Amino acid sequence: MSGHEQNADDELDRLLGDADADLDRALRRVVDPDAGLGTVLDQAGRASSTQESPRFRKPKRVWPLYLVCDTSASMAGEPIADLNAAIADFLDVVAAEVSGTDVVMVAVIGFGSESRLVLPLTRLDRLTAVPALTAAGVTNYQAAFEMLRDTVTRDVADLRGRGMMRFGRPFVLFISDGRPTDQSGRLAPEDVAWRLLAKQLRDRQQAEIVALGFGHADRAILADIAAGSVVMADAGSPDLRVWLAGTSAAALRKRLRADVQT
């Protein structure tokens, strides 16, 4: 195994903890440069279907999932196309793996100079397509977390208002290829506003945040967002679509398994 594969493998191990052996093998395919997307997702699906357990058949529960995606100008071209494809691949895996007694709801936020709620919180089993993300602007982390805070607060109140008291903590996948900037495009790594917003989400809304970084993203900055739950793609990782879809599925699967045991 090459050095970059070992590093990526170690990062997944730290994030996913004590995953079962078959799932571990599926995840390792994510960092195998010879494995195509179909191979990765087929393997993940087989691992899930052959190891289904009664503990995944608890009474209906709602799982709110938020994808917060960097759509700044640096994502233009192939990166944004890979991101759009990876989101569709990831949601296909989630739909296939979630127990029929549970409901996953997904929302998508894109952020550049401003943030935009691309997809309001929607039941995955009723979702036909996610609107395509487009790339433009700077990398405004503050705008992203303001939108996320307002969206999660509204969604949680709405779920409770509809009598859905049994729902999991909001789970956030924060995906970025760069470092935070101000509105003018100047780097703003020391800005405290987005850090406070992320902390409020973790503390007040009990949101769990996992950060996925690639390109020029900074591990230390993402660690501030996600309280250490960070996975970085190194320069030798396989294509972005494979990495994003596989790593996102792995992170969510770990979260669902942890929650159903509580």
Steps between C-alpha positions, in 0.01 A plus 500: 500500500636843409551780751202707389270197515618418851443859617147506361431159649615618844273804478197286423586265786514790743169638376309175482638326808419135543328433169432133427744312278285490187427871521869569554578314178240702314642826630853405406388477139430875519874568512588231245597683180401193294143490636231675299189659647280204417737261678515717811125549530414138406735376770352740756150386407588131537655563839184675615251247361678194636542642849158648566416460866178529702649805671450689173125431517399727784170688475492779245751773564591809300865565415569864392801518267658826379753527218681835518701534180769745394393643164761775475674582171783255574244220459420595140528236230576141587485540883140628504397232249659233720329645808157495335551140386634395841194641679271292279715188551511553876124546533441184295713306749316655797159418351604138449638455850250670729247271664147514363377608843718813501489822301801700382441865421764691306575868443773651282663839553746650252729785596734736316484874560150435634320187610194345341258232614513288186275228640277552806476207741326229296420133555756300308241242391305781331796676342525474123814710446725751676529835317845536346756709685687770307836655587564874548627748757729483801506250788278661763484259794302749707219513245495120491460462875245779532286322244557163667411634844178660379404194296563246776318713758196531273503132403524372858210723605298380202564133576394547860197700390390206286528265795822333381667487836713199413770633273876473499737786560561708187791350307706742290751419227705815436684471167764753391804534276632823648563727795250760625503851356322824568257652250785660305677169454779562750590199714336518841622193691492680835141621470313391811145546367474170312676316784240626747218406265636146460538465877143620553375234260689229685400622847147637463363286218720201590601477135777262406729644234745304287725702268632367169790696356690491174694736274620797707285430805678535834473207742539715812224737390265213418578344838370818667175457308452131569659465845770280348283282274687568176591287201741644243562378147868509414643569159516131415137421576284348225259724313304747708160351424603159637665647806214733593225241452684222683622711790162669548324163508753366748460796735119486497495123543717533810265765638185292442656196665602705802154654540300178470703353783403784736 
